[in-house]
Amino acid sequence: MFEIGRLCLKIAGRDAGLKCIVIDKLDDNYVLIDGQTRRRKCNVNHLEPLDKVLKIKKGLSHEDVVKELKKENIEVEAKVKRNKRGPRTEEKLAVKEAPKLKKEEMPELKKEKPAAKPKEVKKPEAKPKKTVVKAKEKVSKAKPKAKTTKK
């Protein structure tokens, strides 16, 4: 049922509701999928097979999968690879591309010391009063002996 090229709908997980193609059959329970979803191993219980089977080769690349889905009028968003450091901004690029000036070429800056701040006087914290707790006297809780009666 889940042969290579089968168009499916993902019904569980983060990619639920998105269409995909079976790229490879790994075993009885798992297949490799790609398409609108992320390319990954998927349990067949998380897929709903659709009625179309596309003629594709085993292990097709993501770009070829996108082309096949476009033929079927299924739009796939372009996947964006991101740097671990985050996206680059124009400011960062401008700083990196700016020419470095030598010490002789640098404009001289006036170095002024910041005005001295008045020292803050710290008040000593009030110590909490010690409370004396008297220990309770121990009361023996021995069980009374049963009375014996003579007849």
N, C-alpha and C positions, 0 to 999 in steps of 0.2 A: 504494500500500500504506500509506503514512504520510499519510493524509488528515486533515483537521482533525476532532478529536474522537476519534481513535484512542487507546485505552487501551494503554499500553506499560509495559514493565519496563526500567529502566535497568540495563545489564549491565557498564558500565565507569565508572571514575572514583570520585570521593568519594561520590556518591549511588547507587552500585551496589546493586541489590537493592530499590530503592524504585519505587513505581508513579507514573506521570505520564500526562498527557493532552497530545496534540499541539494546540497553540494556533494555530500558524501555520506554513505551509510556506514557508521562505525561498528554497531552491533545491533542486536534485536531491539534494544530500548533507546539507543542514542543515534542522532544524525548530526551532521555539520550543516549549519544554515547560514545564509547571508542574504542581504537585500535591504529592506527598510530597517531591519534589526541589526544588531551588532553581529559580526561573524563569530560564531561560537558553537560549541557542542550543546545540543539541546535534547531533552527527553521527549520522546514521541507523544507522551501523555500531555505535553504542554502545547501541542500543535493540532490544528484542525486542518485536515487536507482539503484543498479546493479541487475542483473538477479539471483543472488544466495541468498538463505535463509538458514542460518545455524540453526541447531537444538540446541538451548541453552535455559537455564532457565533465568527467569527474575531476574535482579540484579546480574549478573555474575561478579566475581572479575576480576581485571585487569590481573592477572596471567593466569586465565582461558581463557580470551579473547585472550591473546598472543598465547596460545597453539592452540586455534581454528584457528587463522589466520595463524599459521605456517603449519597447516594441509592443508590450501588452498594455500601454497607457497607464503605468503605475509609476508615480513620481518618487524618486529617492533623494533625500537631502544629502548634500555633499558633506562628507565627514571631514571635520577640521582637526588636524593634529595640533596639539598645543605643547608649548614648551613647559618644562617643569617649573621654570622661573616665572611663568606668566606671560601675558601678551606684551609685546613691545609697543611703547607709545612713541609719539613723535618727539617728545622731550628727551627721552632716553637716547633716541637715535641722534638727535642734534648734539647732545653732550658728547657722545662717542665719536661723532664725525668732526667736532670742533677741533681746530688745530691747537696744539699745545704751545704755549708761549714759554720762552726762556726767561730766566730770572731778570735779565737786563730789560726785556721787553714788557714785563708786567707793570701795570700802573701801581704807583706807591699808594698805600692806604695809610691813613693816619690811625695810629693805634692809641686809643684812649682807654684808660682803665674805667671800668664801671664804678659808679658812685657806691661808697661803702654803705651797707645796710646796717641799721641799728640792730644791736644784738637783742634778742628777745630774752626776757627774764622768765625762767621757768619756775613756776611755783611748785613746791614739793607736794606730792600727792598725799592726801590725808590717809592715814593708816586706819583700817577698819578696827573697831573695838573688839577686843576678845571677849567672848561670852563663855562663862563657866557653866558647864553642864554637869550636874550631879548624877552620879551613877545610881540607878535604882537598886534597892536592896533585893537580893535574891531571896525568893520565897520558895521553900522546898515544896515540891508538889508530889509528895509521896502518897501512894494510894493507901487508903485506910484498910486495915485488915478486916476480913469478914468476921462477924461475930458468930461464935459457936453457941448454940443453945443445947442445953441438956434436958432430956425428957425423963 
